[in-house]
């Protein structure tokens, strides 16, 4: 087995000012290459602390990847720590200097000594081109082990990994040999963790030796993660494929995709394939549904727009919900959810309309309509319907659950899956 350890460098990480999202992204990419992540650590901007941590991790893992501390300022000390670690002096690398000169010319920058500091690398280190920023990645191999240093800015880090670093990592993994760890994820929606487990049955009846199954629930659905350790990637994929087929047959109505797909992404794919469109009206979710939809690149192909009608006056003014109806049944009701969906569909001339109204909390609940009460309306070319949900007491969770429920309902409608 080839192990990898991930190190985030920066005082801002230690004090919680920034969340280390780089580690999650890198762990997934390394796992795809057959490495087994064994450590995630964070260390501040101190050369001695960085060197100590890297020495410790290099005793445990064949590959150590750092993020952060590469740049032109005084607190960017990762390169100096690397030089100390491998006991090699820093030298200006001509290739990196050329890259920095080209960047300065292209951006109209003065090529200062501060900028040129980024061309200083430990002797024998390989620079990796940064297509997004200035600081290069750094690759060092010593005695069958490797260290990859990357900038902390996620876009820069990802650009380097997906560029020149990927081939280095893949080749290094092949040279190491040994067992590989492989994962495969199946994404579900519209069913909770417990009933999903009941539907699958006893794992011992369908999981071969060496394959494990984990349930990863969230407000958006449950991800099923299969993992296997095998002698090769080919063998691992073969064993995962066999279990995958079994799972898909058992839970087909609830599977929305595999890998890194999301509910919003799958809904968008289906709308685009069908040449259909969507408009939305949001009350208690306050724009979260629209944000979730438009987080997907290319969503303008199928998403026409919507209204955030938070107040009763807005519901009346923009979507024609009668004041009399609001007074009689209340904003959080079947009738209002259906009208929001129907009228927003008409207003935008969309194929589908969604309306969400509810009590997100923490206040506003009554014995008849407690916090967490949500009505969601769906208007299609054939009908207008509404569904009632009762979530919990947490405001943020209620909003996310409402969005997930709306997208799940639309997804199942697009797939022709009967309502339960």
N, C-alpha and C positions, 0 to 999 in steps of 0.2 A: 504493500500500500504506500502511495506517495502522499505525504502530508503537506498542508499549506497553513501558514499562520498569517493573520492580517493585523496590521498595526496602523491605527490612526494617530497622526502626530499633530499636536497643536493644543495650546492652552485653552482655546475656545471650545475644544471637545471635552477637555477635563472638567471645565466648570459648567458644562451643559448649555453653553450659549448656542452651540450648533449640534445637531444630531448627526451621528456618523452613518449616513445612508450609504456611503461608499462601501462599507464592509458588506452590507447585504448584497449589493450589486456584484461585487467581486466574488463573494462566496458562491453565488449562483454560477458565474462564468467558470470559476475554477472547478466546480463540481461537474459541469458539462464536459470539461477536459479530462476528467478522471482523477482529479486530486480530491483528497478528503480534508476539508477545513477542520482544524482542531483547536484553534485559538483565535479569539478576537480581543485585541487589547488596545488601550489608548494611553498615550504618554505625552507629556507637555513639551514645550520648546526648550529643552535642556539637553545639551550634547551628551553629558555623562549618563543621564537617564535613558536617552535613546539608545546609546551604545550598549548599555547594560541589558536593556530589553531585547535588542536584536541578538545579542550573544546568547541570551537565554533561549529565545525562540529558535535560533539556528541549531541548537542542540536537539530540538524536538521535531523540527519540520525540515524537509528538503527544500522547501520554497517559502520565503518570507516576502510578503508584499506590504509596502508602506504607502500611505497616502498623506500628503501634507508636508509643509516645511520646505518646499522647493520654490524659490522665487528670488526677488531682488532685495528684499528688506532684511533688516538686522535680525529679525526673529525667524528667518528661514535658515535653519541650521541643519537640515537633514543631510545635505551633501557633505558637510564637515563631519557629521557623525558617521557617515558611510566610509569616509576616508580613514577615520580613526578605527573603525571596525576592521577594515581589511589591511590596515597599516600601510596605506599607499598615499603619497602626497597628491595634492590637488594640482592639476595642470589645465591650462586653457585648451579646450578641444577645438580644433580648427573647423570641424563640421558644424558644431553648435554655434561658433562665432559667425559663420557664414549665414546660418539660419537667422540669428538675431539681427545681423546687418540687413537681411532681406525684409524682415518684419519691420524694422525701424524705417527703412526706406518706403515700404508700402503704406505704413501708417503715419508717415511724417513725424517720426519721433527722433529725438536727439539720442544718439547711441552713447549713452553715458557709461561710466565705469560701473555704476550700480546695475544697469541692465546686463553688462558684460559679465558680471559675477556669475550669471547663470550658465556661462560656458565653462566654468571650473568643474572638472570631474575628477574622481579618483583615477589614478593610473590604471589602465586596462579596462575601465568601464566602457560599456557600449551605450551611446546616447540614442534615445528613441524620439522621433519627430513628434512635436506637438502641433497639430494642425489648427487648434483652437486658441491657444495662448502662446506664451513665450518659453516657460521652463520646460526642458525636455524631460522625458522619463529616463531612468538610468537602470541598466541591466548589468549585474555583476555575477559571475560564476566563480566559485572556489571549491575545489575538492568535492565535486559531485553535488554541491548545493548551490542554490541560486537566490538572489535577492533582486526584487523589482521595486524601484522607488518611483512613485507617481505623484503628480500634483494633487492637491486636495480639492480643487474646484471640480465638481462632478463631471461637467461637460468635457473638461480637459482630460481628466482621468479616463473617461470612457473612450474618448477619441484615440488616445494612445493605445489602450488595450485592444480596441477593435481594429487598430491599424497594425503597426509593426510588432507590438508585443504579442499578439495572438499566435503568430507563427513560432516565436521564441518559446512561448509557454507550451505549445503543442509538441514541438520537437523535444523540449526538455522532459516533458512527461513520457514521451515514447522512450527516451534513453533510460529513464529510471526503471521502467518495466514494473512487474509486480501486479497485484490485484488492483482493480479499479472500482470506484463507487459510482453508481449511476442512479439518477432519479427520473421519475416521470410523474407528471401531475395531471389529474383529471379535475375539471372545474364543474361544479354543480350549482344549481340555483333552484329555489322554490321548495326545498326540503331541508329540515333541520338535521342536526348531527345525529341525534338518537334514532329517529325513524330511518335515516339513511343507513345507519349501522344495522338496524333490524332487517332492512331490505337486503343488505349484502350477506348477512348470516355470519356464522362462525368463521373467522379468518383462517383457522387451522384446516378448514376443508378445501380452501382454494389457493392458499399461499404456499408455494414450494419452499424448501429449505433455502435460507439466505435472502429471501425477499420479505420485506416488512411493509406494513401499511399504516399510515398516520392520517388522522382526521384533523384538518385545519379550518375550523369554523370562523366565520366573520359575519358582519351584518349583510354582506353581499351574497353569501352562500357558503358552501363547504368545499374546500379543496381536498382531494384525496391524493396523498403523496406516496407513491411506490418507490422503494429504494432497494438496491441489490448490490452486493459485492461479488465480483466475478473476476476471472483470470484475464478477460479482455473486454473491450467495449462491445465487440460483436456478441460475445456470450451474454453480457449483461443486457444488451438490447433484446436478444432473443427471449430471455427469461422474463423480462418486463413485458414484452409483447404478448406473451401467453396469458399473463395475469390481467393485462389491460383488456383483452378481448372478453374475458369473463366478467369483469366489472362493467364494461359498457353494455353487455347483454342484460345484466341485472338491473341497471339503473338508467337505462337509455332515456326515459322521459325527462330526467332531471339534468342530464349532461348538456352543458352549453358549449363546451370546448375543452381543449387540452393545452398544457403549457402555460404561457403567460397571458392568455386571453382574458378578457373581462366581460361582464354582462353588457356594459355600454358598447363595447367594441363589437360584440356579436349581434346586438340589436341593429347597430349601424350597418354591419355587413348585410344583414337580411333586408333591411330597407333599401339599400343601394342595389342589391341584386334584383329586387322586385320593382325597382323604379318608383318607390313610394316615399311619402314624406310624413313629417311629424311636427305638430305644434303643441305647446304645453301651457298650462295655467297653474301657477304655484301660489299657495298661501303659506302654510306652516313651514314648508321647506325653503322658502325665501330665496329661490334661485339655485339651490343645490342641484336640482335635477338638470337644469340648463347647463350648469357648470360641468356636471358629470358627462353629459352628452357631448359638449363642445371641447372637452379635454381630448377627444379623439380627433386626430388629424383627418381632414377631409369630411368632417361632419356637415359642412355646408351643402354637401350633395343631397342630404335628406332632411336636415333639420332647418325648418323655416323660421322659427322664432317662438316667442311666447310672451306672457304677461306675468309679472309678480304682483298678485292682487292680495296684498296682505290685509288690508282693511276692508270692511264691508262696503265702504264708499267706492273703493277701487273695483271691487267685484261688480258693483252696479254700473259704474261709469264706463269701464273698459270692456266688460263682458256681459253686460245686460242682465245680471242677476237681479230680479225684482226685489225692491226693499221689503215689500209685503212678505215675500217668501223667507227672506232672512229673518224677519221678525217672528214669523210663525214657526219655522223649523230650526232656525239657527244656521250659522255659517258652516258648522261641522255636521253635515247631514248628507244622506244619499242624494237628495234632490239637488243640493248645491254642487256636489261633486260631479253629478251628471251634467248639469248645466255648464259648468266650467269646461268640461271636456268637449261637450257639443259645440258651445259657442266659440271656443278658441279654434277648434277644427274649422268651423265655418269662416271665422275671421281671416285665417291664413290660407284658406282653401287647401288644407292639408288632407292627406289620406287618413291620418289618425290624429286624435286629440286626447291628451291626458290632463286631468284636473286633480289636484291634490289639496285637501283642506283637512286641518286637524288641530290638535292641542299638543304642541311640542313640550310645553312645560317650561319651568317648574310650576308656574301658576296657571290659572285659567280653567282648571278642572272643576267638575261638579260631580255629585253622586251619579247622575245620569250619563255624563260624558266626562270620565276621569282623564287625567293627564295620560297621554299615549294613545288617545282615541284618534284614528285617522280614517277618512273616507277617500278613496281613490276612484275617479271616474275614467272610463275609457270609451271613446267614441270612434267607431269604425264606419265604413260605408254602409254596413248592414244594421248596426244597432248602437245603442248607448246603454252602458251598464255601470254600476258602481259596486265596490266591495268595501266591507268594513274590516278594520284592523284595530287591535288593541295591543299596543307595544308595552313600554315600561314607563319609568319615571325620569329617565335621563334625556335631557333635551337634545344633545348631540346625537345620541343613539337613535332617538325617535325620528329625527330628520333623515339620517342615513338609511334606516330601515324603511321609511316611507319611499324613498327614492329607489331602493333595491326592489321593493314590492311592486312599484309601478313598472320598472323595467322588466322584471320577471314576468309580469302579466302580459306586457306587450310582446316579449320574446315568445312566450307560449302561444299567444294568439297568432303571431307570424308563422310559427311552426305547425299550427293546426293541432296543438295538443289540447285535449278537452280540459275544461276547468274542473277542479276538484271540489 
